[in-house]
């Protein structure tokens, strides 16, 4: 990838800190790294004992009753990739410990000058989050969990006889609850509550965590065919509110599970109601705040001896004209 050094530094800082003193950074934390999460867009409510790949609400981990290991991989755009490694270990007294590492690899950038000629230099950016979650199950119907995150973002720039590194970091915590009653599922909590720091040496940058609160509800219908519907709302403290909804249904028992979903904002809802009432809006007067058009995904569960292997794939269709993006996940339960 060829890119002007100055332009890339500006883009990286813009992604990390948005556009002002009152906005949040570390946007990579909001990219769904798990194919199971992205396939239905709803990451807060899911299966009881096979939910390590969801990785959002830490309370959901309390349903895991045997050691598990998960690998997730996401081609974001061009040669930018995101991935994660997660594990779960059941402990005594219905506790579950889950360490994980997630990252974004931007590759190595070969900068060019104003004439488009390559410079004898390179730029290497990356983002990293090291996390540890602890969850506990109460009364078989209520789970509580917390997750601690250590976050680091860095861009290294090497020029002939000169080397610079710009970094930012932070410490954050997720906390949540997950409950079930009859065919209803409930989920609520907070994400990315903490503090951030940086060395950009700019008075215009006030780095903050992308903190948010969420609440979700799900309905599980089990008859001859099982159908699950989920709806969640997430309010970002320094940004807008987003809704996510999705369906999940097994095609052949629990061997093959299909899911689909989408995301929207309150403005999208008002726009649809106004359209039904005949109050049309010109294309240049309205723009959706979400890039996701729709997502589809599938899970294949296979038994290997006494172990369970879950393979996930998801495809996200976008509104911004970019090609559909694919995500892949694999989880082994021992």
C-alpha positions as CSV (number, residue, x, y, z in Angstrom):
1,X,0.0,0.0,0.0
2,X,1.4,3.4,-1.0
3,X,0.4,6.5,0.9
4,X,1.9,9.9,1.8
5,X,3.3,9.7,5.3
6,X,1.7,13.0,6.4
7,X,-1.7,11.9,5.0
8,X,-1.5,8.5,6.7
9,X,-0.6,10.0,10.1
10,X,-3.6,12.3,9.8
11,X,-5.9,9.4,8.9
12,X,-4.6,7.3,11.8
13,X,-5.1,10.1,14.3
14,X,-8.6,10.8,12.9
15,X,-9.6,7.2,13.4
16,X,-8.2,7.1,16.9
17,X,-9.6,10.4,18.1
18,X,-12.4,11.4,15.7
19,X,-12.6,15.1,15.0
20,X,-12.7,17.1,18.2
21,X,-11.9,17.5,21.8
22,X,-15.2,15.9,22.9
23,X,-15.1,12.7,20.9
24,X,-13.9,9.2,21.6
25,X,-11.1,7.2,20.1
26,X,-10.2,3.5,19.8
27,X,-12.9,2.9,17.2
28,X,-11.4,-0.5,16.5
29,X,-13.1,-1.7,19.7
30,X,-16.4,-1.4,18.0
31,X,-15.6,-3.5,15.0
32,X,-17.2,-6.9,15.3
33,X,-14.3,-9.3,15.3
34,X,-16.4,-12.5,15.6
35,X,-18.2,-13.9,12.6
36,X,-21.0,-15.1,14.9
37,X,-21.5,-11.6,16.2
38,X,-21.3,-10.0,12.7
39,X,-23.6,-12.6,11.1
40,X,-26.6,-11.5,13.2
41,X,-25.2,-8.1,14.3
42,X,-26.6,-8.8,17.8
43,X,-23.7,-9.6,20.1
44,X,-25.3,-9.3,23.5
45,X,-27.7,-12.3,23.6
46,X,-26.9,-15.8,22.3
47,X,-26.6,-19.5,23.1
48,X,-26.3,-20.5,26.7
49,X,-23.2,-22.8,26.6
50,X,-21.6,-22.0,23.2
51,X,-21.0,-18.2,23.3
52,X,-17.3,-17.6,23.6
53,X,-17.2,-16.1,20.0
54,X,-19.7,-13.4,20.9
55,X,-17.2,-11.6,23.2
56,X,-19.3,-8.5,24.0
57,X,-21.3,-8.9,27.2
58,X,-19.0,-10.7,29.6
59,X,-21.9,-12.1,31.6
60,X,-22.7,-14.5,28.7
61,X,-19.5,-16.4,29.4
62,X,-20.9,-17.9,32.6
63,X,-22.8,-20.4,30.5
64,X,-19.6,-22.2,29.3
65,X,-19.1,-25.4,31.2
66,X,-15.9,-26.8,29.7
67,X,-12.6,-25.3,28.5
68,X,-12.8,-23.6,25.1
69,X,-10.4,-21.8,22.7
70,X,-11.5,-19.5,19.8
71,X,-9.7,-17.9,16.8
72,X,-11.4,-15.0,14.9
73,X,-10.2,-13.3,11.7
74,X,-11.6,-10.3,9.8
75,X,-10.4,-8.7,6.6
76,X,-11.5,-5.1,7.2
77,X,-10.5,-3.3,4.1
78,X,-7.5,-3.5,1.6
79,X,-4.7,-5.1,3.6
80,X,-6.1,-4.1,7.0
81,X,-7.0,-7.2,9.1
82,X,-8.4,-7.7,12.6
83,X,-8.3,-10.9,14.6
84,X,-8.7,-12.2,18.1
85,X,-7.6,-15.2,20.3
86,X,-9.9,-16.1,23.2
87,X,-10.0,-18.8,25.8
88,X,-12.4,-19.9,28.6
89,X,-11.7,-21.8,31.7
90,X,-14.5,-23.0,34.1
91,X,-13.6,-22.5,37.7
92,X,-15.1,-23.5,41.0
93,X,-18.4,-22.1,42.3
94,X,-19.7,-21.5,38.7
95,X,-17.1,-18.9,37.8
96,X,-15.6,-18.7,34.3
97,X,-12.3,-17.0,33.5
98,X,-11.7,-15.8,29.9
99,X,-8.4,-14.2,28.8
100,X,-8.3,-12.8,25.2
101,X,-6.2,-10.7,22.8
102,X,-7.7,-8.7,19.9
103,X,-5.7,-6.7,17.3
104,X,-5.9,-4.7,14.1
105,X,-2.9,-5.1,11.7
106,X,-2.6,-2.2,9.2
107,X,0.3,-3.8,7.4
108,X,3.4,-1.8,6.4
109,X,2.9,1.4,4.5
110,X,5.4,2.4,1.8
111,X,5.1,6.2,1.7
112,X,5.5,8.4,-1.4
113,X,6.4,12.0,-1.8
114,X,4.5,14.7,-3.7
115,X,5.6,13.4,-7.0
116,X,4.4,9.8,-6.3
117,X,8.0,8.5,-5.9
118,X,8.6,6.0,-3.1
119,X,10.6,7.2,-0.1
120,X,13.2,5.0,1.6
121,X,11.0,4.6,4.7
122,X,8.1,2.7,6.1
123,X,5.1,3.2,8.4
124,X,3.8,0.4,10.6
125,X,0.6,1.0,12.6
126,X,-1.3,-1.4,14.8
127,X,-3.9,-1.6,17.6
128,X,-4.0,-4.1,20.4
129,X,-6.4,-4.9,23.3
130,X,-5.4,-7.4,26.0
131,X,-8.5,-8.5,28.0
132,X,-9.5,-10.7,30.9
133,X,-13.1,-11.5,31.8
134,X,-14.7,-13.1,34.8
135,X,-18.3,-14.3,34.9
136,X,-20.5,-16.1,37.4
137,X,-23.8,-17.9,37.1
138,X,-26.4,-17.4,39.8
139,X,-29.5,-19.5,40.2
140,X,-29.1,-21.0,36.6
141,X,-31.0,-18.0,35.2
142,X,-28.9,-15.0,36.0
143,X,-25.3,-14.4,34.9
144,X,-23.0,-11.5,35.9
145,X,-19.7,-10.6,34.3
146,X,-16.9,-8.0,34.1
147,X,-14.1,-7.6,31.6
148,X,-10.9,-5.6,32.1
149,X,-9.1,-4.2,29.0
150,X,-5.6,-2.9,28.4
151,X,-5.5,-1.0,25.1
152,X,-2.6,0.2,23.0
153,X,-2.5,1.9,19.6
154,X,0.8,2.9,17.9
155,X,2.1,4.2,14.6
156,X,5.8,3.9,13.9
157,X,7.4,6.0,11.2
158,X,10.9,5.3,10.0
159,X,12.8,7.7,7.8
160,X,16.4,7.8,6.8
161,X,18.2,8.7,10.0
162,X,15.0,9.4,11.8
163,X,12.4,7.3,13.7
164,X,9.2,8.4,15.4
165,X,6.5,6.6,17.3
166,X,3.1,8.0,18.2
167,X,1.0,6.0,20.6
168,X,-2.2,6.1,22.7
169,X,-3.5,3.7,25.3
170,X,-6.1,3.2,27.9
171,X,-7.7,1.0,30.6
172,X,-11.3,0.2,30.3
173,X,-13.9,-2.2,31.8
174,X,-17.1,-3.9,30.5
175,X,-19.8,-5.0,32.9
176,X,-23.0,-6.8,32.1
177,X,-25.9,-9.1,33.2
178,X,-27.7,-11.8,31.3
179,X,-30.9,-13.4,32.4
180,X,-33.5,-15.7,31.0
181,X,-37.1,-16.5,31.9
182,X,-39.3,-18.9,30.0
183,X,-38.7,-18.0,26.3
184,X,-37.4,-14.5,27.0
185,X,-33.7,-13.4,27.2
186,X,-32.5,-10.1,28.7
187,X,-29.2,-8.4,28.6
188,X,-27.8,-5.0,29.9
189,X,-24.6,-3.3,30.9
190,X,-21.8,-0.9,30.0
191,X,-18.9,-1.1,27.7
192,X,-15.4,0.6,27.6
193,X,-15.8,2.6,30.9
194,X,-12.3,3.9,31.7
195,X,-9.6,6.4,30.8
196,X,-7.2,7.0,28.0
197,X,-3.8,8.7,27.4
198,X,-1.7,9.7,24.4
199,X,1.6,11.2,23.3
200,X,0.4,13.1,20.2
201,X,1.4,16.4,21.9
202,X,-1.6,18.2,20.5
203,X,-3.9,20.6,22.4
204,X,-6.8,19.7,20.0
205,X,-6.9,16.0,21.1
206,X,-8.8,15.0,24.2
207,X,-8.8,11.2,23.9
208,X,-11.7,9.4,25.5
209,X,-12.9,5.9,25.6
210,X,-15.8,4.9,23.3
211,X,-18.0,4.3,26.3
212,X,-21.6,3.1,25.9
213,X,-24.5,1.5,27.7
214,X,-26.6,-1.3,26.2
215,X,-29.8,-3.1,26.8
216,X,-31.2,-6.1,24.8
217,X,-34.1,-8.5,24.7
218,X,-34.6,-11.8,22.9
219,X,-37.4,-14.2,22.2
220,X,-36.8,-17.9,21.7
221,X,-39.6,-19.9,20.2
222,X,-39.0,-23.7,20.4
223,X,-41.6,-25.9,18.6
224,X,-41.0,-28.1,15.7
225,X,-38.5,-25.5,14.5
226,X,-36.5,-23.2,16.8
227,X,-36.5,-19.5,16.0
228,X,-34.7,-16.7,17.9
229,X,-35.2,-13.0,17.5
230,X,-33.0,-10.4,19.2
231,X,-33.2,-6.6,19.5
232,X,-30.6,-4.4,21.3
233,X,-30.0,-0.7,21.8
234,X,-26.6,0.8,22.5
235,X,-26.2,4.5,23.5
236,X,-22.6,5.8,23.0
237,X,-21.8,8.5,25.6
238,X,-20.1,10.7,23.0
239,X,-22.0,9.7,19.9
240,X,-25.4,8.5,18.8
241,X,-27.7,5.6,19.7
242,X,-27.8,2.5,17.5
243,X,-30.3,-0.4,17.3
244,X,-29.4,-3.9,16.1
245,X,-31.8,-6.7,15.4
246,X,-31.3,-10.2,14.1
247,X,-32.9,-13.6,13.6
248,X,-31.3,-17.0,14.2
249,X,-32.7,-20.4,13.3
250,X,-31.2,-23.9,13.0
251,X,-31.6,-25.6,9.6
252,X,-30.8,-29.1,10.8
253,X,-31.2,-29.3,14.6
254,X,-28.1,-27.6,16.0
255,X,-25.7,-28.8,13.4
256,X,-26.2,-25.9,10.9
257,X,-27.5,-22.6,12.3
258,X,-28.3,-19.6,10.0
259,X,-28.6,-16.0,11.1
260,X,-29.2,-12.6,9.6
261,X,-29.5,-9.0,10.9
262,X,-29.2,-5.3,10.4
263,X,-28.4,-2.1,12.3
264,X,-30.2,1.3,12.3
265,X,-30.6,4.5,14.2
266,X,-33.6,6.5,15.5
267,X,-33.2,8.8,12.4
268,X,-33.6,5.8,10.2
269,X,-36.9,4.9,12.0
270,X,-38.2,8.5,11.6
271,X,-37.2,8.5,7.9
272,X,-39.2,5.3,7.3
273,X,-42.3,6.6,9.1
274,X,-42.1,9.9,7.2
275,X,-41.9,7.9,3.9
276,X,-45.0,6.0,4.7
277,X,-46.8,9.2,5.5
278,X,-45.8,10.6,2.2
279,X,-43.2,13.1,3.6
280,X,-40.4,12.2,1.2
281,X,-36.8,13.4,1.7
282,X,-34.4,14.2,-1.0
283,X,-31.3,12.0,-1.3
284,X,-28.9,14.8,-0.3
285,X,-31.0,15.8,2.7
286,X,-30.8,12.5,4.5
287,X,-27.9,10.1,5.1
288,X,-28.0,7.0,7.3
289,X,-25.5,7.0,10.1
290,X,-24.8,3.3,9.8
291,X,-22.6,1.7,7.1
292,X,-24.2,-1.7,7.4
293,X,-27.0,-2.7,5.0
294,X,-27.5,-6.3,6.2
295,X,-25.5,-9.3,7.3
296,X,-25.9,-13.0,6.9
297,X,-24.0,-15.8,8.7
298,X,-23.9,-19.5,9.5
299,X,-22.5,-21.8,12.2
300,X,-21.5,-25.4,11.6
301,X,-21.3,-27.5,14.8
302,X,-19.3,-30.8,14.5
303,X,-18.5,-33.4,17.1
304,X,-14.9,-34.6,17.2
305,X,-14.6,-37.4,19.7
306,X,-16.1,-35.8,22.8
307,X,-15.2,-32.3,21.7
308,X,-17.3,-29.7,20.0
309,X,-16.0,-27.7,17.0
310,X,-17.9,-24.6,15.9
311,X,-17.1,-23.0,12.6
312,X,-18.6,-19.6,11.8
313,X,-18.7,-17.4,8.7
314,X,-20.4,-14.1,8.1
315,X,-20.8,-11.7,5.2
316,X,-21.6,-8.0,5.8
317,X,-23.2,-6.0,2.9
318,X,-22.4,-2.3,3.1
319,X,-24.1,1.0,2.1
320,X,-20.9,2.9,1.3
321,X,-20.2,1.1,-2.0
322,X,-17.4,-1.0,-0.7
323,X,-17.3,-4.8,-1.4
324,X,-19.0,-7.1,1.1
325,X,-16.7,-8.1,3.9
326,X,-16.2,-11.6,5.3
327,X,-15.4,-12.8,8.8
328,X,-14.3,-16.2,10.0
329,X,-14.3,-17.8,13.4
330,X,-13.5,-21.2,14.9
331,X,-14.1,-22.4,18.4
332,X,-13.2,-25.7,20.0
333,X,-14.8,-26.8,23.3
334,X,-12.9,-29.5,25.1
